[in-house]
Amino acid sequence: MLLEALSSAILGLALAWAAVHRLPHRLPARTLVLSTGVAGSLFGAFVTHSALDAGNLPLVLLGAAIVSVASLSLLLRPSGRLRRRSATA
């Protein structure tokens, strides 16, 4: 279980680091993004491990990656290119 937690934390950190370097203009502060990626992956690993039981490291890491990416996507801001007009305009 320690290996699952450590590897999912590293996976979440790597995903968050990639998001920070790929979309810096659409994300908030770097520390918030990195901690959200790690926390999301640890939570995803916990949920997947609880649902599938021990012995499925690739599936636990897949669940960790899915929850980490989902939590990171909640931090994205609009790009600003799409300007919507108001209904009265």
QUICORZI-V524642 format. One record per helix or strand. SS is the DSSP state (@ for helix, = for strand). FROM is the first residue (numbers start at 1). TO is the last residue. If there is no record, write none. Layout:
# QUICORZI-V524642
SS/FROM/TO + SS/FROM/TO
This chain:
# QUICORZI-V524642
@/2/22 + @/24/26 + @/30/52 + @/57/73
